[in-house]
Amino acid sequence: MVNVKTLASLRWAAVDSGGWQYLVGALPSARVLCYDPGVGATALLLAGLCRELVVLHADAARRREIQSQAELMGLRNIQVCAPDALQAGVAAKGGFDGFVLHDPQALLLHRGNRAVLAALLDTLRQTLRPGAFVYFGLRHRYGYDRLQAWRRSRHNAA
């Protein structure tokens, strides 16, 4: 059973809680590549902002869910495939205007997919057009969630 997300819940999961929309902006004529290691919220929201979206996801079941959700939402500009599809020629269609990897929960690294990420980064140079944007929203030790935890602990100590 596919759990259909509303546009409002997608917006919260991918934009308001993550904040990347303010960095990327609207992409009405762009062809965007997205690696979405989560449940597809970022990918589905991006599909509504750009002309064409290619989504990479390592899990075959999750790829089917994202594609099914996109169809239920009426999004026809999305293609969901395995990460190795870049080497298989997805990028041969002419290059991408941008790349988004939004992973604030560090799912990609926690699942031991560092080889997948390394292969993706190796391919990215040939995949992107000159002047393309690259967005990495990754969890790291200086991230926003760390700042929130520091503020809470400081407030509780007072």
Secondary structure, 3 states (H helix, E strand, C coil): CCCCCCHHHHHHHHHHCCCCHHHHCCEEEEEEEEECCCCCHHHHHHHCCEEEEEEECCCHHHHHHHHHHHHHCCCCCEEEECHHHCCCCHHHHCCEEEEEEEECCCHHHHCCCHHHHHHHHHHHHHHEEEEEEEEEEECCCCCHHHHHHHHHHHHHHC
